[in-house]
Amino acid sequence: MDDSALLSTTIRAIRRRRGMTAREVAAAMHMPLRTYQRFEAGENRPNIDHIHRFARATRSDPHGLMTAVAIGAPEWAVWTADNQFSAILTVGLQTFNRKHGERIADLDVRAIVSAVTAMFDRLGDEIASQSEARDWIRNGQDALAETRPRPGR
């Protein structure tokens, strides 16, 4: 799938997730409906300004939209629209760049791989922990419900 098709799939998924019509998004982007429809259909090359305007209109993450295209995973933008995962990564990169500048070129590849892997491993552990907590709560609620008398005896 090319970049325009990936972006089209991503944008359509976000719009649907937000329960918005094309007309509503176009209005929020201050854009004619037909222009928006061409943007959503991927008829033109990806446009950074349109991506940012779309993200504002749909309360999603513009960096998540671009990351979804970069990694070939439209679902990424949907999964991270609310937690702003890609925006947070981008802010971290920007801060790191400002702080360390040209010295970044001196970093050993192994150090970068190790740091990035550790970060994602930690986030994966957090996901697992949250899943365990949700399961514990669900099981506990089920157990409580079993001990309650049935309505109407």
Phi and psi in radians as a Rosetta constraint file:
Dihedral C 1 N 2 CA 2 C 2 CIRCULARHARMONIC -1.421 0.35
Dihedral N 2 CA 2 C 2 N 3 CIRCULARHARMONIC 2.997 0.35
Dihedral C 2 N 3 CA 3 C 3 CIRCULARHARMONIC -1.033 0.35
Dihedral N 3 CA 3 C 3 N 4 CIRCULARHARMONIC -0.722 0.35
Dihedral C 3 N 4 CA 4 C 4 CIRCULARHARMONIC -1.102 0.35
Dihedral N 4 CA 4 C 4 N 5 CIRCULARHARMONIC -0.725 0.35
Dihedral C 4 N 5 CA 5 C 5 CIRCULARHARMONIC -1.187 0.35
Dihedral N 5 CA 5 C 5 N 6 CIRCULARHARMONIC -0.704 0.35
Dihedral C 5 N 6 CA 6 C 6 CIRCULARHARMONIC -1.090 0.35
Dihedral N 6 CA 6 C 6 N 7 CIRCULARHARMONIC -0.794 0.35
Dihedral C 6 N 7 CA 7 C 7 CIRCULARHARMONIC -1.116 0.35
Dihedral N 7 CA 7 C 7 N 8 CIRCULARHARMONIC -0.712 0.35
Dihedral C 7 N 8 CA 8 C 8 CIRCULARHARMONIC -1.022 0.35
Dihedral N 8 CA 8 C 8 N 9 CIRCULARHARMONIC -0.843 0.35
Dihedral C 8 N 9 CA 9 C 9 CIRCULARHARMONIC -1.064 0.35
Dihedral N 9 CA 9 C 9 N 10 CIRCULARHARMONIC -0.723 0.35
Dihedral C 9 N 10 CA 10 C 10 CIRCULARHARMONIC -1.131 0.35
Dihedral N 10 CA 10 C 10 N 11 CIRCULARHARMONIC -0.852 0.35
Dihedral C 10 N 11 CA 11 C 11 CIRCULARHARMONIC -1.095 0.35
Dihedral N 11 CA 11 C 11 N 12 CIRCULARHARMONIC -0.788 0.35
Dihedral C 11 N 12 CA 12 C 12 CIRCULARHARMONIC -1.059 0.35
Dihedral N 12 CA 12 C 12 N 13 CIRCULARHARMONIC -0.729 0.35
Dihedral C 12 N 13 CA 13 C 13 CIRCULARHARMONIC -1.120 0.35
Dihedral N 13 CA 13 C 13 N 14 CIRCULARHARMONIC -0.738 0.35
Dihedral C 13 N 14 CA 14 C 14 CIRCULARHARMONIC -1.134 0.35
Dihedral N 14 CA 14 C 14 N 15 CIRCULARHARMONIC -0.813 0.35
Dihedral C 14 N 15 CA 15 C 15 CIRCULARHARMONIC -1.018 0.35
Dihedral N 15 CA 15 C 15 N 16 CIRCULARHARMONIC -0.775 0.35
Dihedral C 15 N 16 CA 16 C 16 CIRCULARHARMONIC -1.157 0.35
Dihedral N 16 CA 16 C 16 N 17 CIRCULARHARMONIC -0.698 0.35
Dihedral C 16 N 17 CA 17 C 17 CIRCULARHARMONIC -1.047 0.35
Dihedral N 17 CA 17 C 17 N 18 CIRCULARHARMONIC -0.615 0.35
Dihedral C 17 N 18 CA 18 C 18 CIRCULARHARMONIC -1.456 0.35
Dihedral N 18 CA 18 C 18 N 19 CIRCULARHARMONIC -0.103 0.35
Dihedral C 18 N 19 CA 19 C 19 CIRCULARHARMONIC 1.173 0.35
Dihedral N 19 CA 19 C 19 N 20 CIRCULARHARMONIC 0.562 0.35
Dihedral C 19 N 20 CA 20 C 20 CIRCULARHARMONIC -1.849 0.35
Dihedral N 20 CA 20 C 20 N 21 CIRCULARHARMONIC 2.633 0.35
Dihedral C 20 N 21 CA 21 C 21 CIRCULARHARMONIC -1.564 0.35
Dihedral N 21 CA 21 C 21 N 22 CIRCULARHARMONIC 2.841 0.35
Dihedral C 21 N 22 CA 22 C 22 CIRCULARHARMONIC -1.038 0.35
Dihedral N 22 CA 22 C 22 N 23 CIRCULARHARMONIC -0.683 0.35
Dihedral C 22 N 23 CA 23 C 23 CIRCULARHARMONIC -1.091 0.35
Dihedral N 23 CA 23 C 23 N 24 CIRCULARHARMONIC -0.737 0.35
Dihedral C 23 N 24 CA 24 C 24 CIRCULARHARMONIC -1.122 0.35
Dihedral N 24 CA 24 C 24 N 25 CIRCULARHARMONIC -0.754 0.35
Dihedral C 24 N 25 CA 25 C 25 CIRCULARHARMONIC -1.160 0.35
Dihedral N 25 CA 25 C 25 N 26 CIRCULARHARMONIC -0.771 0.35
Dihedral C 25 N 26 CA 26 C 26 CIRCULARHARMONIC -1.009 0.35
Dihedral N 26 CA 26 C 26 N 27 CIRCULARHARMONIC -0.782 0.35
Dihedral C 26 N 27 CA 27 C 27 CIRCULARHARMONIC -1.101 0.35
Dihedral N 27 CA 27 C 27 N 28 CIRCULARHARMONIC -0.758 0.35
Dihedral C 27 N 28 CA 28 C 28 CIRCULARHARMONIC -1.157 0.35
Dihedral N 28 CA 28 C 28 N 29 CIRCULARHARMONIC -0.478 0.35
Dihedral C 28 N 29 CA 29 C 29 CIRCULARHARMONIC -1.525 0.35
Dihedral N 29 CA 29 C 29 N 30 CIRCULARHARMONIC -0.030 0.35
Dihedral C 29 N 30 CA 30 C 30 CIRCULARHARMONIC 0.978 0.35
Dihedral N 30 CA 30 C 30 N 31 CIRCULARHARMONIC 0.943 0.35
Dihedral C 30 N 31 CA 31 C 31 CIRCULARHARMONIC -2.464 0.35
Dihedral N 31 CA 31 C 31 N 32 CIRCULARHARMONIC 2.499 0.35
Dihedral C 31 N 32 CA 32 C 32 CIRCULARHARMONIC -1.036 0.35
Dihedral N 32 CA 32 C 32 N 33 CIRCULARHARMONIC 2.545 0.35
Dihedral C 32 N 33 CA 33 C 33 CIRCULARHARMONIC -0.957 0.35
Dihedral N 33 CA 33 C 33 N 34 CIRCULARHARMONIC -0.804 0.35
Dihedral C 33 N 34 CA 34 C 34 CIRCULARHARMONIC -1.089 0.35
Dihedral N 34 CA 34 C 34 N 35 CIRCULARHARMONIC -0.661 0.35
Dihedral C 34 N 35 CA 35 C 35 CIRCULARHARMONIC -1.113 0.35
Dihedral N 35 CA 35 C 35 N 36 CIRCULARHARMONIC -0.755 0.35
Dihedral C 35 N 36 CA 36 C 36 CIRCULARHARMONIC -1.100 0.35
Dihedral N 36 CA 36 C 36 N 37 CIRCULARHARMONIC -0.770 0.35
Dihedral C 36 N 37 CA 37 C 37 CIRCULARHARMONIC -1.041 0.35
Dihedral N 37 CA 37 C 37 N 38 CIRCULARHARMONIC -0.676 0.35
Dihedral C 37 N 38 CA 38 C 38 CIRCULARHARMONIC -1.170 0.35
Dihedral N 38 CA 38 C 38 N 39 CIRCULARHARMONIC -0.680 0.35
Dihedral C 38 N 39 CA 39 C 39 CIRCULARHARMONIC -1.077 0.35
Dihedral N 39 CA 39 C 39 N 40 CIRCULARHARMONIC -0.864 0.35
Dihedral C 39 N 40 CA 40 C 40 CIRCULARHARMONIC -1.137 0.35
Dihedral N 40 CA 40 C 40 N 41 CIRCULARHARMONIC -0.586 0.35
Dihedral C 40 N 41 CA 41 C 41 CIRCULARHARMONIC -1.364 0.35
Dihedral N 41 CA 41 C 41 N 42 CIRCULARHARMONIC -0.133 0.35
Dihedral C 41 N 42 CA 42 C 42 CIRCULARHARMONIC 1.270 0.35
Dihedral N 42 CA 42 C 42 N 43 CIRCULARHARMONIC 0.475 0.35
Dihedral C 42 N 43 CA 43 C 43 CIRCULARHARMONIC -1.299 0.35
Dihedral N 43 CA 43 C 43 N 44 CIRCULARHARMONIC -0.327 0.35
Dihedral C 43 N 44 CA 44 C 44 CIRCULARHARMONIC -2.073 0.35
Dihedral N 44 CA 44 C 44 N 45 CIRCULARHARMONIC 2.947 0.35
Dihedral C 44 N 45 CA 45 C 45 CIRCULARHARMONIC -1.157 0.35
Dihedral N 45 CA 45 C 45 N 46 CIRCULARHARMONIC 2.653 0.35
Dihedral C 45 N 46 CA 46 C 46 CIRCULARHARMONIC -0.934 0.35
Dihedral N 46 CA 46 C 46 N 47 CIRCULARHARMONIC 2.405 0.35
Dihedral C 46 N 47 CA 47 C 47 CIRCULARHARMONIC -2.130 0.35
Dihedral N 47 CA 47 C 47 N 48 CIRCULARHARMONIC 2.018 0.35
Dihedral C 47 N 48 CA 48 C 48 CIRCULARHARMONIC -1.039 0.35
Dihedral N 48 CA 48 C 48 N 49 CIRCULARHARMONIC -0.743 0.35
Dihedral C 48 N 49 CA 49 C 49 CIRCULARHARMONIC -1.063 0.35
Dihedral N 49 CA 49 C 49 N 50 CIRCULARHARMONIC -0.771 0.35
Dihedral C 49 N 50 CA 50 C 50 CIRCULARHARMONIC -1.128 0.35
Dihedral N 50 CA 50 C 50 N 51 CIRCULARHARMONIC -0.659 0.35
Dihedral C 50 N 51 CA 51 C 51 CIRCULARHARMONIC -1.071 0.35
Dihedral N 51 CA 51 C 51 N 52 CIRCULARHARMONIC -0.795 0.35
Dihedral C 51 N 52 CA 52 C 52 CIRCULARHARMONIC -1.150 0.35
Dihedral N 52 CA 52 C 52 N 53 CIRCULARHARMONIC -0.710 0.35
Dihedral C 52 N 53 CA 53 C 53 CIRCULARHARMONIC -1.140 0.35
Dihedral N 53 CA 53 C 53 N 54 CIRCULARHARMONIC -0.712 0.35
Dihedral C 53 N 54 CA 54 C 54 CIRCULARHARMONIC -1.074 0.35
Dihedral N 54 CA 54 C 54 N 55 CIRCULARHARMONIC -0.784 0.35
Dihedral C 54 N 55 CA 55 C 55 CIRCULARHARMONIC -1.069 0.35
Dihedral N 55 CA 55 C 55 N 56 CIRCULARHARMONIC -0.748 0.35
Dihedral C 55 N 56 CA 56 C 56 CIRCULARHARMONIC -1.092 0.35
Dihedral N 56 CA 56 C 56 N 57 CIRCULARHARMONIC -0.756 0.35
Dihedral C 56 N 57 CA 57 C 57 CIRCULARHARMONIC -1.134 0.35
Dihedral N 57 CA 57 C 57 N 58 CIRCULARHARMONIC -0.546 0.35
Dihedral C 57 N 58 CA 58 C 58 CIRCULARHARMONIC -1.874 0.35
Dihedral N 58 CA 58 C 58 N 59 CIRCULARHARMONIC 0.119 0.35
Dihedral C 58 N 59 CA 59 C 59 CIRCULARHARMONIC 0.905 0.35
Dihedral N 59 CA 59 C 59 N 60 CIRCULARHARMONIC 0.869 0.35
Dihedral C 59 N 60 CA 60 C 60 CIRCULARHARMONIC -2.152 0.35
Dihedral N 60 CA 60 C 60 N 61 CIRCULARHARMONIC -3.057 0.35
Dihedral C 60 N 61 CA 61 C 61 CIRCULARHARMONIC -1.794 0.35
Dihedral N 61 CA 61 C 61 N 62 CIRCULARHARMONIC 1.961 0.35
Dihedral C 61 N 62 CA 62 C 62 CIRCULARHARMONIC -1.059 0.35
Dihedral N 62 CA 62 C 62 N 63 CIRCULARHARMONIC -0.599 0.35
Dihedral C 62 N 63 CA 63 C 63 CIRCULARHARMONIC -1.221 0.35
Dihedral N 63 CA 63 C 63 N 64 CIRCULARHARMONIC -0.559 0.35
Dihedral C 63 N 64 CA 64 C 64 CIRCULARHARMONIC -1.140 0.35
Dihedral N 64 CA 64 C 64 N 65 CIRCULARHARMONIC -0.667 0.35
Dihedral C 64 N 65 CA 65 C 65 CIRCULARHARMONIC -1.096 0.35
Dihedral N 65 CA 65 C 65 N 66 CIRCULARHARMONIC -0.806 0.35
Dihedral C 65 N 66 CA 66 C 66 CIRCULARHARMONIC -1.222 0.35
Dihedral N 66 CA 66 C 66 N 67 CIRCULARHARMONIC -0.638 0.35
Dihedral C 66 N 67 CA 67 C 67 CIRCULARHARMONIC -1.131 0.35
Dihedral N 67 CA 67 C 67 N 68 CIRCULARHARMONIC -0.698 0.35
Dihedral C 67 N 68 CA 68 C 68 CIRCULARHARMONIC -0.993 0.35
Dihedral N 68 CA 68 C 68 N 69 CIRCULARHARMONIC -0.734 0.35
Dihedral C 68 N 69 CA 69 C 69 CIRCULARHARMONIC -1.183 0.35
Dihedral N 69 CA 69 C 69 N 70 CIRCULARHARMONIC -0.783 0.35
Dihedral C 69 N 70 CA 70 C 70 CIRCULARHARMONIC -1.070 0.35
Dihedral N 70 CA 70 C 70 N 71 CIRCULARHARMONIC -0.639 0.35
Dihedral C 70 N 71 CA 71 C 71 CIRCULARHARMONIC -1.733 0.35
Dihedral N 71 CA 71 C 71 N 72 CIRCULARHARMONIC 0.024 0.35
Dihedral C 71 N 72 CA 72 C 72 CIRCULARHARMONIC 1.206 0.35
Dihedral N 72 CA 72 C 72 N 73 CIRCULARHARMONIC 0.587 0.35
Dihedral C 72 N 73 CA 73 C 73 CIRCULARHARMONIC -2.386 0.35
Dihedral N 73 CA 73 C 73 N 74 CIRCULARHARMONIC 1.508 0.35
Dihedral C 73 N 74 CA 74 C 74 CIRCULARHARMONIC -0.955 0.35
Dihedral N 74 CA 74 C 74 N 75 CIRCULARHARMONIC -0.541 0.35
Dihedral C 74 N 75 CA 75 C 75 CIRCULARHARMONIC -1.110 0.35
Dihedral N 75 CA 75 C 75 N 76 CIRCULARHARMONIC -0.425 0.35
Dihedral C 75 N 76 CA 76 C 76 CIRCULARHARMONIC -0.962 0.35
Dihedral N 76 CA 76 C 76 N 77 CIRCULARHARMONIC -0.807 0.35
Dihedral C 76 N 77 CA 77 C 77 CIRCULARHARMONIC -1.112 0.35
Dihedral N 77 CA 77 C 77 N 78 CIRCULARHARMONIC -0.630 0.35
Dihedral C 77 N 78 CA 78 C 78 CIRCULARHARMONIC -1.208 0.35
Dihedral N 78 CA 78 C 78 N 79 CIRCULARHARMONIC -0.838 0.35
Dihedral C 78 N 79 CA 79 C 79 CIRCULARHARMONIC -1.116 0.35
Dihedral N 79 CA 79 C 79 N 80 CIRCULARHARMONIC -0.492 0.35
Dihedral C 79 N 80 CA 80 C 80 CIRCULARHARMONIC -1.935 0.35
Dihedral N 80 CA 80 C 80 N 81 CIRCULARHARMONIC 0.159 0.35
Dihedral C 80 N 81 CA 81 C 81 CIRCULARHARMONIC -1.058 0.35
Dihedral N 81 CA 81 C 81 N 82 CIRCULARHARMONIC -0.653 0.35
Dihedral C 81 N 82 CA 82 C 82 CIRCULARHARMONIC -1.571 0.35
Dihedral N 82 CA 82 C 82 N 83 CIRCULARHARMONIC -0.608 0.35
Dihedral C 82 N 83 CA 83 C 83 CIRCULARHARMONIC -1.571 0.35
Dihedral N 83 CA 83 C 83 N 84 CIRCULARHARMONIC -0.073 0.35
Dihedral C 83 N 84 CA 84 C 84 CIRCULARHARMONIC 1.025 0.35
Dihedral N 84 CA 84 C 84 N 85 CIRCULARHARMONIC 0.609 0.35
Dihedral C 84 N 85 CA 85 C 85 CIRCULARHARMONIC -0.891 0.35
Dihedral N 85 CA 85 C 85 N 86 CIRCULARHARMONIC -0.900 0.35
Dihedral C 85 N 86 CA 86 C 86 CIRCULARHARMONIC -1.195 0.35
Dihedral N 86 CA 86 C 86 N 87 CIRCULARHARMONIC -0.618 0.35
Dihedral C 86 N 87 CA 87 C 87 CIRCULARHARMONIC -1.105 0.35
Dihedral N 87 CA 87 C 87 N 88 CIRCULARHARMONIC -0.710 0.35
Dihedral C 87 N 88 CA 88 C 88 CIRCULARHARMONIC -1.109 0.35
Dihedral N 88 CA 88 C 88 N 89 CIRCULARHARMONIC -0.769 0.35
Dihedral C 88 N 89 CA 89 C 89 CIRCULARHARMONIC -1.047 0.35
Dihedral N 89 CA 89 C 89 N 90 CIRCULARHARMONIC -0.729 0.35
Dihedral C 89 N 90 CA 90 C 90 CIRCULARHARMONIC -1.171 0.35
Dihedral N 90 CA 90 C 90 N 91 CIRCULARHARMONIC -0.714 0.35
Dihedral C 90 N 91 CA 91 C 91 CIRCULARHARMONIC -1.089 0.35
Dihedral N 91 CA 91 C 91 N 92 CIRCULARHARMONIC -0.731 0.35
Dihedral C 91 N 92 CA 92 C 92 CIRCULARHARMONIC -1.058 0.35
Dihedral N 92 CA 92 C 92 N 93 CIRCULARHARMONIC -0.758 0.35
Dihedral C 92 N 93 CA 93 C 93 CIRCULARHARMONIC -1.101 0.35
Dihedral N 93 CA 93 C 93 N 94 CIRCULARHARMONIC -0.750 0.35
Dihedral C 93 N 94 CA 94 C 94 CIRCULARHARMONIC -1.086 0.35
Dihedral N 94 CA 94 C 94 N 95 CIRCULARHARMONIC -0.780 0.35
Dihedral C 94 N 95 CA 95 C 95 CIRCULARHARMONIC -1.096 0.35
Dihedral N 95 CA 95 C 95 N 96 CIRCULARHARMONIC -0.787 0.35
Dihedral C 95 N 96 CA 96 C 96 CIRCULARHARMONIC -1.058 0.35
Dihedral N 96 CA 96 C 96 N 97 CIRCULARHARMONIC -0.761 0.35
Dihedral C 96 N 97 CA 97 C 97 CIRCULARHARMONIC -1.078 0.35
Dihedral N 97 CA 97 C 97 N 98 CIRCULARHARMONIC -0.811 0.35
Dihedral C 97 N 98 CA 98 C 98 CIRCULARHARMONIC -1.113 0.35
Dihedral N 98 CA 98 C 98 N 99 CIRCULARHARMONIC -0.667 0.35
Dihedral C 98 N 99 CA 99 C 99 CIRCULARHARMONIC -1.301 0.35
Dihedral N 99 CA 99 C 99 N 100 CIRCULARHARMONIC -0.676 0.35
Dihedral C 99 N 100 CA 100 C 100 CIRCULARHARMONIC -1.940 0.35
Dihedral N 100 CA 100 C 100 N 101 CIRCULARHARMONIC -0.322 0.35
Dihedral C 100 N 101 CA 101 C 101 CIRCULARHARMONIC 0.853 0.35
Dihedral N 101 CA 101 C 101 N 102 CIRCULARHARMONIC -2.355 0.35
Dihedral C 101 N 102 CA 102 C 102 CIRCULARHARMONIC -1.130 0.35
Dihedral N 102 CA 102 C 102 N 103 CIRCULARHARMONIC -0.284 0.35
Dihedral C 102 N 103 CA 103 C 103 CIRCULARHARMONIC -1.156 0.35
Dihedral N 103 CA 103 C 103 N 104 CIRCULARHARMONIC -0.290 0.35
Dihedral C 103 N 104 CA 104 C 104 CIRCULARHARMONIC -1.019 0.35
Dihedral N 104 CA 104 C 104 N 105 CIRCULARHARMONIC -0.582 0.35
Dihedral C 104 N 105 CA 105 C 105 CIRCULARHARMONIC -1.093 0.35
Dihedral N 105 CA 105 C 105 N 106 CIRCULARHARMONIC -0.398 0.35
Dihedral C 105 N 106 CA 106 C 106 CIRCULARHARMONIC -1.452 0.35
Dihedral N 106 CA 106 C 106 N 107 CIRCULARHARMONIC -0.160 0.35
Dihedral C 106 N 107 CA 107 C 107 CIRCULARHARMONIC -1.130 0.35
Dihedral N 107 CA 107 C 107 N 108 CIRCULARHARMONIC 2.398 0.35
Dihedral C 107 N 108 CA 108 C 108 CIRCULARHARMONIC -1.333 0.35
Dihedral N 108 CA 108 C 108 N 109 CIRCULARHARMONIC 2.441 0.35
Dihedral C 108 N 109 CA 109 C 109 CIRCULARHARMONIC -0.968 0.35
Dihedral N 109 CA 109 C 109 N 110 CIRCULARHARMONIC -0.695 0.35
Dihedral C 109 N 110 CA 110 C 110 CIRCULARHARMONIC -1.073 0.35
Dihedral N 110 CA 110 C 110 N 111 CIRCULARHARMONIC -0.665 0.35
Dihedral C 110 N 111 CA 111 C 111 CIRCULARHARMONIC -1.143 0.35
Dihedral N 111 CA 111 C 111 N 112 CIRCULARHARMONIC -0.698 0.35
Dihedral C 111 N 112 CA 112 C 112 CIRCULARHARMONIC -1.148 0.35
Dihedral N 112 CA 112 C 112 N 113 CIRCULARHARMONIC -0.851 0.35
Dihedral C 112 N 113 CA 113 C 113 CIRCULARHARMONIC -1.041 0.35
Dihedral N 113 CA 113 C 113 N 114 CIRCULARHARMONIC -0.756 0.35
Dihedral C 113 N 114 CA 114 C 114 CIRCULARHARMONIC -1.091 0.35
Dihedral N 114 CA 114 C 114 N 115 CIRCULARHARMONIC -0.794 0.35
Dihedral C 114 N 115 CA 115 C 115 CIRCULARHARMONIC -1.148 0.35
Dihedral N 115 CA 115 C 115 N 116 CIRCULARHARMONIC -0.777 0.35
Dihedral C 115 N 116 CA 116 C 116 CIRCULARHARMONIC -1.175 0.35
Dihedral N 116 CA 116 C 116 N 117 CIRCULARHARMONIC -0.753 0.35
Dihedral C 116 N 117 CA 117 C 117 CIRCULARHARMONIC -1.068 0.35
Dihedral N 117 CA 117 C 117 N 118 CIRCULARHARMONIC -0.752 0.35
Dihedral C 117 N 118 CA 118 C 118 CIRCULARHARMONIC -1.090 0.35
Dihedral N 118 CA 118 C 118 N 119 CIRCULARHARMONIC -0.716 0.35
Dihedral C 118 N 119 CA 119 C 119 CIRCULARHARMONIC -1.081 0.35
Dihedral N 119 CA 119 C 119 N 120 CIRCULARHARMONIC -0.844 0.35
Dihedral C 119 N 120 CA 120 C 120 CIRCULARHARMONIC -1.215 0.35
Dihedral N 120 CA 120 C 120 N 121 CIRCULARHARMONIC -0.585 0.35
Dihedral C 120 N 121 CA 121 C 121 CIRCULARHARMONIC -1.085 0.35
Dihedral N 121 CA 121 C 121 N 122 CIRCULARHARMONIC -0.748 0.35
Dihedral C 121 N 122 CA 122 C 122 CIRCULARHARMONIC -1.122 0.35
Dihedral N 122 CA 122 C 122 N 123 CIRCULARHARMONIC -0.732 0.35
Dihedral C 122 N 123 CA 123 C 123 CIRCULARHARMONIC -1.136 0.35
Dihedral N 123 CA 123 C 123 N 124 CIRCULARHARMONIC -0.658 0.35
Dihedral C 123 N 124 CA 124 C 124 CIRCULARHARMONIC -1.097 0.35
Dihedral N 124 CA 124 C 124 N 125 CIRCULARHARMONIC -0.702 0.35
Dihedral C 124 N 125 CA 125 C 125 CIRCULARHARMONIC -1.087 0.35
Dihedral N 125 CA 125 C 125 N 126 CIRCULARHARMONIC -0.674 0.35
Dihedral C 125 N 126 CA 126 C 126 CIRCULARHARMONIC -1.121 0.35
Dihedral N 126 CA 126 C 126 N 127 CIRCULARHARMONIC -0.731 0.35
Dihedral C 126 N 127 CA 127 C 127 CIRCULARHARMONIC -1.057 0.35
Dihedral N 127 CA 127 C 127 N 128 CIRCULARHARMONIC -0.791 0.35
Dihedral C 127 N 128 CA 128 C 128 CIRCULARHARMONIC -1.091 0.35
Dihedral N 128 CA 128 C 128 N 129 CIRCULARHARMONIC -0.726 0.35
Dihedral C 128 N 129 CA 129 C 129 CIRCULARHARMONIC -1.116 0.35
Dihedral N 129 CA 129 C 129 N 130 CIRCULARHARMONIC -0.737 0.35
Dihedral C 129 N 130 CA 130 C 130 CIRCULARHARMONIC -1.136 0.35
Dihedral N 130 CA 130 C 130 N 131 CIRCULARHARMONIC -0.668 0.35
Dihedral C 130 N 131 CA 131 C 131 CIRCULARHARMONIC -1.122 0.35
Dihedral N 131 CA 131 C 131 N 132 CIRCULARHARMONIC -0.735 0.35
Dihedral C 131 N 132 CA 132 C 132 CIRCULARHARMONIC -1.089 0.35
Dihedral N 132 CA 132 C 132 N 133 CIRCULARHARMONIC -0.732 0.35
Dihedral C 132 N 133 CA 133 C 133 CIRCULARHARMONIC -1.131 0.35
Dihedral N 133 CA 133 C 133 N 134 CIRCULARHARMONIC -0.751 0.35
Dihedral C 133 N 134 CA 134 C 134 CIRCULARHARMONIC -1.088 0.35
Dihedral N 134 CA 134 C 134 N 135 CIRCULARHARMONIC -0.738 0.35
Dihedral C 134 N 135 CA 135 C 135 CIRCULARHARMONIC -1.095 0.35
Dihedral N 135 CA 135 C 135 N 136 CIRCULARHARMONIC -0.736 0.35
Dihedral C 135 N 136 CA 136 C 136 CIRCULARHARMONIC -1.072 0.35
Dihedral N 136 CA 136 C 136 N 137 CIRCULARHARMONIC -0.796 0.35
Dihedral C 136 N 137 CA 137 C 137 CIRCULARHARMONIC -1.113 0.35
Dihedral N 137 CA 137 C 137 N 138 CIRCULARHARMONIC -0.808 0.35
Dihedral C 137 N 138 CA 138 C 138 CIRCULARHARMONIC -1.056 0.35
Dihedral N 138 CA 138 C 138 N 139 CIRCULARHARMONIC -0.811 0.35
Dihedral C 138 N 139 CA 139 C 139 CIRCULARHARMONIC -1.103 0.35
Dihedral N 139 CA 139 C 139 N 140 CIRCULARHARMONIC -0.706 0.35
Dihedral C 139 N 140 CA 140 C 140 CIRCULARHARMONIC -1.125 0.35
Dihedral N 140 CA 140 C 140 N 141 CIRCULARHARMONIC -0.726 0.35
Dihedral C 140 N 141 CA 141 C 141 CIRCULARHARMONIC -1.121 0.35
Dihedral N 141 CA 141 C 141 N 142 CIRCULARHARMONIC -0.700 0.35
Dihedral C 141 N 142 CA 142 C 142 CIRCULARHARMONIC -1.092 0.35
Dihedral N 142 CA 142 C 142 N 143 CIRCULARHARMONIC -0.749 0.35
Dihedral C 142 N 143 CA 143 C 143 CIRCULARHARMONIC -1.125 0.35
Dihedral N 143 CA 143 C 143 N 144 CIRCULARHARMONIC -0.714 0.35
Dihedral C 143 N 144 CA 144 C 144 CIRCULARHARMONIC -1.106 0.35
Dihedral N 144 CA 144 C 144 N 145 CIRCULARHARMONIC -0.744 0.35
Dihedral C 144 N 145 CA 145 C 145 CIRCULARHARMONIC -1.103 0.35
Dihedral N 145 CA 145 C 145 N 146 CIRCULARHARMONIC -0.599 0.35
Dihedral C 145 N 146 CA 146 C 146 CIRCULARHARMONIC -1.173 0.35
Dihedral N 146 CA 146 C 146 N 147 CIRCULARHARMONIC -0.507 0.35
Dihedral C 146 N 147 CA 147 C 147 CIRCULARHARMONIC -1.506 0.35
Dihedral N 147 CA 147 C 147 N 148 CIRCULARHARMONIC -0.220 0.35
Dihedral C 147 N 148 CA 148 C 148 CIRCULARHARMONIC -1.393 0.35
Dihedral N 148 CA 148 C 148 N 149 CIRCULARHARMONIC 2.522 0.35
Dihedral C 148 N 149 CA 149 C 149 CIRCULARHARMONIC -1.108 0.35
Dihedral N 149 CA 149 C 149 N 150 CIRCULARHARMONIC 2.567 0.35
Dihedral C 149 N 150 CA 150 C 150 CIRCULARHARMONIC -1.217 0.35
Dihedral N 150 CA 150 C 150 N 151 CIRCULARHARMONIC 2.496 0.35
Dihedral C 150 N 151 CA 151 C 151 CIRCULARHARMONIC -1.043 0.35
Dihedral N 151 CA 151 C 151 N 152 CIRCULARHARMONIC 2.451 0.35
Dihedral C 151 N 152 CA 152 C 152 CIRCULARHARMONIC 1.215 0.35
Dihedral N 152 CA 152 C 152 N 153 CIRCULARHARMONIC 0.376 0.35
